[in-house]
Amino acid sequence: MVHDTITGRGVVLRRLVLIVATVVACAPKRPDSVAPCNTDVHTYTLADTARGVRPAYLQHLRSPINAVFSSMQVLVTARGVALPESTKVAVVYPSTAERSTRQAFEQAEYMPAKLRGCAVNFWLEVGVMAVDNKG
C-alpha cells in the first residue's frame, strides 16, 4: 500500500513536470527590454517612417486655432507632449494669429511616435486650413 502511494506520487510529479515544461515551451516570447526606450535620444522625422517609425499624431486640441491657414513643425516628445518653444512655423495666415496658433499646438495632446514599440521624439508636420461652410 505504501509502495502504491509513492508510485502514485511519482506519476503525479512526472505529469506536473511535463505540464510545466509544456507551458514554459509554449509561453509567448517576452517583450524586448524597455531599456532602448530610455536611451534613444534621436529625434525622428516623417522620412524615418520608411525605417519602421510610426509617426506621432495629434489627439486633441485644447484651445481653438485662430489661423485661416497654418503650416508648422512641432517637436512631440516621447511623453506625447510638444516641447515648448521648439515649434517651427513655416506659414500662418493671418500673421497676427501666429502666437495663438503656436500656443494651441504646443498645448495639444499627442500620441507619441513609436519605434519597435518604444515611444520616441518626433518632428510632426502640422497643417491646418479653415473652411467656411456658410456659403
Phi and psi in degrees as GROMACS dihedral restraints (atoms count N, CA, C in turn):
[ dihedral_restraints ]
;  ai    aj    ak    al  type     phi  dphi    fc
    3     4     5     6     1   -64.2    20    10
    4     5     6     7     1   -39.6    20    10
    6     7     8     9     1   -61.1    20    10
    7     8     9    10     1   -41.0    20    10
    9    10    11    12     1   -63.5    20    10
   10    11    12    13     1   -37.3    20    10
   12    13    14    15     1   -67.4    20    10
   13    14    15    16     1   -43.5    20    10
   15    16    17    18     1   -66.2    20    10
   16    17    18    19     1   -43.4    20    10
   18    19    20    21     1   -62.7    20    10
   19    20    21    22     1   -41.6    20    10
   21    22    23    24     1   -61.8    20    10
   22    23    24    25     1   -41.1    20    10
   24    25    26    27     1   -66.1    20    10
   25    26    27    28     1   -38.4    20    10
   27    28    29    30     1   -62.7    20    10
   28    29    30    31     1   -40.8    20    10
   30    31    32    33     1   -65.5    20    10
   31    32    33    34     1   -44.4    20    10
   33    34    35    36     1   -62.9    20    10
   34    35    36    37     1   -42.3    20    10
   36    37    38    39     1   -64.0    20    10
   37    38    39    40     1   -42.7    20    10
   39    40    41    42     1   -63.7    20    10
   40    41    42    43     1   -40.9    20    10
   42    43    44    45     1   -65.3    20    10
   43    44    45    46     1   -40.0    20    10
   45    46    47    48     1   -64.0    20    10
   46    47    48    49     1   -42.9    20    10
   48    49    50    51     1   -63.2    20    10
   49    50    51    52     1   -40.7    20    10
   51    52    53    54     1   -64.0    20    10
   52    53    54    55     1   -42.2    20    10
   54    55    56    57     1   -65.2    20    10
   55    56    57    58     1   -45.6    20    10
   57    58    59    60     1   -62.3    20    10
   58    59    60    61     1   -42.4    20    10
   60    61    62    63     1   -63.6    20    10
   61    62    63    64     1   -38.5    20    10
   63    64    65    66     1   -65.9    20    10
   64    65    66    67     1   -43.8    20    10
   66    67    68    69     1   -63.0    20    10
   67    68    69    70     1   -43.1    20    10
   69    70    71    72     1   -65.6    20    10
   70    71    72    73     1   -41.5    20    10
   72    73    74    75     1   -69.1    20    10
   73    74    75    76     1   -32.2    20    10
   75    76    77    78     1   -96.6    20    10
   76    77    78    79     1    -1.0    20    10
   78    79    80    81     1   -64.6    20    10
   79    80    81    82     1   146.6    20    10
   81    82    83    84     1   -64.9    20    10
   82    83    84    85     1   152.1    20    10
   84    85    86    87     1   -62.9    20    10
   85    86    87    88     1   138.5    20    10
   87    88    89    90     1   -65.8    20    10
   88    89    90    91     1   140.9    20    10
   90    91    92    93     1   -65.9    20    10
   91    92    93    94     1   155.5    20    10
   93    94    95    96     1   -58.6    20    10
   94    95    96    97     1   152.8    20    10
   96    97    98    99     1   -59.5    20    10
   97    98    99   100     1   149.2    20    10
   99   100   101   102     1   -84.3    20    10
  100   101   102   103     1     1.1    20    10
  102   103   104   105     1   -56.3    20    10
  103   104   105   106     1   -42.5    20    10
  105   106   107   108     1   -60.2    20    10
  106   107   108   109     1   -26.0    20    10
  108   109   110   111     1   -64.4    20    10
  109   110   111   112     1   -38.0    20    10
  111   112   113   114     1   -79.2    20    10
  112   113   114   115     1   -21.7    20    10
  114   115   116   117     1  -101.1    20    10
  115   116   117   118     1    -7.4    20    10
  117   118   119   120     1   -83.4    20    10
  118   119   120   121     1   101.4    20    10
  120   121   122   123     1  -101.4    20    10
  121   122   123   124     1     1.4    20    10
  123   124   125   126     1   -68.1    20    10
  124   125   126   127     1   143.4    20    10
  126   127   128   129     1  -103.9    20    10
  127   128   129   130     1   120.1    20    10
  129   130   131   132     1   -91.5    20    10
  130   131   132   133     1   162.6    20    10
  132   133   134   135     1  -130.1    20    10
  133   134   135   136     1   179.5    20    10
  135   136   137   138     1   -59.9    20    10
  136   137   138   139     1   -30.7    20    10
  138   139   140   141     1   -63.7    20    10
  139   140   141   142     1   -25.5    20    10
  141   142   143   144     1   -78.1    20    10
  142   143   144   145     1    -5.8    20    10
  144   145   146   147     1   -65.0    20    10
  145   146   147   148     1   -24.7    20    10
  147   148   149   150     1   -68.2    20    10
  148   149   150   151     1   -20.6    20    10
  150   151   152   153     1   -98.2    20    10
  151   152   153   154     1    10.7    20    10
  153   154   155   156     1   104.4    20    10
  154   155   156   157     1     3.9    20    10
  156   157   158   159     1   -78.8    20    10
  157   158   159   160     1   127.6    20    10
  159   160   161   162     1   -88.9    20    10
  160   161   162   163     1   119.4    20    10
  162   163   164   165     1   -67.0    20    10
  163   164   165   166     1   155.4    20    10
  165   166   167   168     1   -70.2    20    10
  166   167   168   169     1   157.9    20    10
  168   169   170   171     1  -147.8    20    10
  169   170   171   172     1   156.4    20    10
  171   172   173   174     1   -75.3    20    10
  172   173   174   175     1   127.9    20    10
  174   175   176   177     1  -100.0    20    10
  175   176   177   178     1   -42.8    20    10
  177   178   179   180     1  -157.0    20    10
  178   179   180   181     1   128.1    20    10
  180   181   182   183     1   -88.1    20    10
  181   182   183   184     1   130.2    20    10
  183   184   185   186     1   -87.9    20    10
  184   185   186   187     1   -22.9    20    10
  186   187   188   189     1  -134.3    20    10
  187   188   189   190     1   154.6    20    10
  189   190   191   192     1   -69.8    20    10
  190   191   192   193     1   156.0    20    10
  192   193   194   195     1  -100.6    20    10
  193   194   195   196     1   128.0    20    10
  195   196   197   198     1   -93.4    20    10
  196   197   198   199     1    -5.2    20    10
  198   199   200   201     1   -83.4    20    10
  199   200   201   202     1   147.8    20    10
  201   202   203   204     1   -80.7    20    10
  202   203   204   205     1   -37.0    20    10
  204   205   206   207     1  -144.6    20    10
  205   206   207   208     1   135.4    20    10
  207   208   209   210     1  -149.7    20    10
  208   209   210   211     1   150.0    20    10
  210   211   212   213     1  -143.1    20    10
  211   212   213   214     1   124.8    20    10
  213   214   215   216     1  -155.3    20    10
  214   215   216   217     1   167.6    20    10
  216   217   218   219     1  -114.0    20    10
  217   218   219   220     1   132.6    20    10
  219   220   221   222     1  -119.2    20    10
  220   221   222   223     1   129.7    20    10
  222   223   224   225     1   -84.6    20    10
  223   224   225   226     1   105.8    20    10
  225   226   227   228     1   -93.0    20    10
  226   227   228   229     1   122.0    20    10
  228   229   230   231     1   -78.5    20    10
  229   230   231   232     1   171.9    20    10
  231   232   233   234     1   -65.0    20    10
  232   233   234   235     1   -16.6    20    10
  234   235   236   237     1   -86.1    20    10
  235   236   237   238     1    -4.7    20    10
  237   238   239   240     1    86.3    20    10
  238   239   240   241     1    20.4    20    10
  240   241   242   243     1  -121.4    20    10
  241   242   243   244     1   153.2    20    10
  243   244   245   246     1   -78.1    20    10
  244   245   246   247     1   137.7    20    10
  246   247   248   249     1   -74.6    20    10
  247   248   249   250     1   116.6    20    10
  249   250   251   252     1   -58.0    20    10
  250   251   252   253     1   145.3    20    10
  252   253   254   255     1    65.4    20    10
  253   254   255   256     1    13.5    20    10
  255   256   257   258     1  -104.5    20    10
  256   257   258   259     1    -8.4    20    10
  258   259   260   261     1   -63.8    20    10
  259   260   261   262     1   130.9    20    10
  261   262   263   264     1  -104.6    20    10
  262   263   264   265     1   116.4    20    10
  264   265   266   267     1   -92.9    20    10
  265   266   267   268     1   122.4    20    10
  267   268   269   270     1   -86.6    20    10
  268   269   270   271     1   -51.2    20    10
  270   271   272   273     1  -156.3    20    10
  271   272   273   274     1   141.9    20    10
  273   274   275   276     1  -139.7    20    10
  274   275   276   277     1   129.7    20    10
  276   277   278   279     1  -128.2    20    10
  277   278   279   280     1   128.5    20    10
  279   280   281   282     1   -72.2    20    10
  280   281   282   283     1   154.8    20    10
  282   283   284   285     1   -63.5    20    10
  283   284   285   286     1   -21.9    20    10
  285   286   287   288     1   -69.1    20    10
  286   287   288   289     1   -15.6    20    10
  288   289   290   291     1   -93.3    20    10
  289   290   291   292     1     3.9    20    10
  291   292   293   294     1   -59.6    20    10
  292   293   294   295     1   -48.6    20    10
  294   295   296   297     1   -61.7    20    10
  295   296   297   298     1   -47.4    20    10
  297   298   299   300     1   -69.3    20    10
  298   299   300   301     1   -34.9    20    10
  300   301   302   303     1   -68.3    20    10
  301   302   303   304     1   -42.9    20    10
  303   304   305   306     1   -59.5    20    10
  304   305   306   307     1   -46.2    20    10
  306   307   308   309     1   -62.2    20    10
  307   308   309   310     1   -41.0    20    10
  309   310   311   312     1   -59.8    20    10
  310   311   312   313     1   -43.0    20    10
  312   313   314   315     1   -74.6    20    10
  313   314   315   316     1   -32.3    20    10
  315   316   317   318     1   -74.1    20    10
  316   317   318   319     1   -21.9    20    10
  318   319   320   321     1   -98.8    20    10
  319   320   321   322     1    -1.2    20    10
  321   322   323   324     1   -72.3    20    10
  322   323   324   325     1   165.4    20    10
  324   325   326   327     1  -100.5    20    10
  325   326   327   328     1   134.7    20    10
  327   328   329   330     1  -126.1    20    10
  328   329   330   331     1   153.7    20    10
  330   331   332   333     1   -93.5    20    10
  331   332   333   334     1   121.4    20    10
  333   334   335   336     1   -67.4    20    10
  334   335   336   337     1   157.1    20    10
  336   337   338   339     1   -69.4    20    10
  337   338   339   340     1   155.4    20    10
  339   340   341   342     1  -134.5    20    10
  340   341   342   343     1   143.2    20    10
  342   343   344   345     1  -131.4    20    10
  343   344   345   346     1   117.6    20    10
  345   346   347   348     1    52.4    20    10
  346   347   348   349     1    40.5    20    10
  348   349   350   351     1    83.5    20    10
  349   350   351   352     1    -3.5    20    10
  351   352   353   354     1  -103.6    20    10
  352   353   354   355     1   135.5    20    10
  354   355   356   357     1   -70.5    20    10
  355   356   357   358     1   136.3    20    10
  357   358   359   360     1  -134.8    20    10
  358   359   360   361     1   163.2    20    10
  360   361   362   363     1   -72.7    20    10
  361   362   363   364     1   146.8    20    10
  363   364   365   366     1  -152.9    20    10
  364   365   366   367     1   133.3    20    10
  366   367   368   369     1   -82.9    20    10
  367   368   369   370     1   109.5    20    10
  369   370   371   372     1   -95.6    20    10
  370   371   372   373     1   127.1    20    10
  372   373   374   375     1   -91.7    20    10
  373   374   375   376     1   122.2    20    10
  375   376   377   378     1  -120.6    20    10
  376   377   378   379     1   132.0    20    10
  378   379   380   381     1  -130.8    20    10
  379   380   381   382     1   139.2    20    10
  381   382   383   384     1  -133.8    20    10
  382   383   384   385     1   135.2    20    10
  384   385   386   387     1  -134.2    20    10
  385   386   387   388     1   119.5    20    10
  387   388   389   390     1   -83.0    20    10
  388   389   390   391     1   140.3    20    10
  390   391   392   393     1  -121.3    20    10
  391   392   393   394     1   135.2    20    10
  393   394   395   396     1   -90.8    20    10
  394   395   396   397     1   113.8    20    10
  396   397   398   399     1   -93.8    20    10
  397   398   399   400     1    12.8    20    10
  399   400   401   402     1   -79.9    20    10
  400   401   402   403     1   -20.8    20    10
